[in-house]
Amino acid sequence: MANIIEVENIQKEFNRKPILKDVSFSIKEGSINGLLGPNGAGKTTIIRLLNGVINATDGDMKVMGLDPRKDGDEIRKRAGIVTESASLYHDMSAWDNLVFYSKIYNAYDPKRITQLLEQFEMLPFKDQLVGLFSTGMKKRISLAKALLHKPKILFLDEPTNGLDPEGISSVIHYLHKVNEEEKVTILICSHVLHQLEDLCDSYLFLKEGRIIEKGILRELEDKYLTDVRLLVETGLRPQEGSHYNGFAYEVKGTNKLEFLLDSKDEIAPLLRQILNDSWVHSSVIINRSLESIYFKIGGIDHE
Ligand SMILES: Nc1ncnc2c1ncn2[C@@H]1O[C@H](COP(=O)(O)OP(=O)(O)OP(=O)(O)O)[C@@H](O)[C@H]1O
């Protein structure tokens, strides 16, 4: 897969204050990428630079082979953006909003609007006022709006903010769908890590204006999560203090033991041993989350 975005040694200052420091990364065409970092890390600034809305102080960028410094207009024509402020007209219907924006993008096509409304399961609500929609429905219309002109890249700034868990999983479902059906490359900024765990192919971790780590989840897990915490639901009642056949554990409530293992290789022998002595209803690794990795990378132990 070719790179659709290439960023090399970007510096950005605002009022002589360095905000982005030597930022380099690349993004593969057709992939879903998470740009993760706390508030103020510089995520939105990166999106604005990539779209040519602001210029870098130093460094080079290529977006779809174009230079955002010179070709911002062309990049914005070929990219879709969803920001936190949905900028939909509340006193207009979903249909009229999409017609209005498609005319602005010079991409008016009623078939495309119908197709997007169908894709986001909003066709039955097309004539209702956007102001009456739930936050989740508004997000779906914002996504449809950003896709009207069939962009090659979709930039999403905190797409799940303000949504309840159901709304979050529905947005994630639609993003998977859009990525597959429209072959659009996606870059999502977020500070809420666990929501992106099942969505992204690769991650960029940004802290105080620097990329402190990048990669796919499996590589990052192998690098940062050396120990494994395994929560086992079992009838086992070990007699010996804090070890069971050499495996360290803690009691975590009725029928729940948390084992601390040196590696995943120890899981099978441990479970075999327990099954010899008792029943097992479930076992789950509890520290292999994006959040755990993030805290390890940032050097902060949250456990
Ligand atoms: N136009 C501007 N002028 C001056 N400072 C700015 C400007 N835009 C952003 N900043 C500063 O740059 C830093 C990074 O901001 P940015 O919005 O990129 O962070 P972020 O990671 O997107 O944060 P959040 O999660 O809060 O949206 C912040 O300290 C912010 O105050």
The ligand as a Gaussian input file, in Angstrom:
#p B3LYP/6-31G(d) Opt

LIG

0 1
 N       -4.200000      29.644000      16.588000
 C       -3.527000      29.402000      17.704000
 N       -2.826000      30.356000      18.309000
 C       -2.122000      30.118000      19.444000
 N       -2.037000      28.901000      20.049000
 C       -2.719000      27.896000      19.495000
 C       -3.492000      28.072000      18.281000
 N       -4.049000      26.884000      17.945000
 C       -3.641000      25.998000      18.897000
 N       -2.853000      26.590000      19.813000
 C       -2.210000      25.936000      20.955000
 O       -1.552000      24.777000      20.482000
 C       -1.645000      23.720000      21.431000
 C       -2.198000      22.492000      20.759000
 O       -3.564000      22.711000      20.424000
 P       -4.438000      21.645000      19.636000
 O       -5.815000      22.216000      19.516000
 O       -3.731000      21.252000      18.399000
 O       -4.432000      20.427000      20.662000
 P       -5.300000      19.115000      20.672000
 O       -4.353000      17.986000      20.898000
 O       -6.161000      19.049000      19.455000
 O       -6.178000      19.305000      21.956000
 P       -7.728000      18.999000      22.251000
 O       -7.803000      17.531000      22.535000
 O       -7.975000      19.833000      23.463000
 O       -8.508000      19.437000      21.043000
 C       -2.501000      24.241000      22.570000
 O       -1.644000      24.656000      23.612000
 C       -3.236000      25.414000      21.965000
 O       -3.511000      26.401000      22.938000

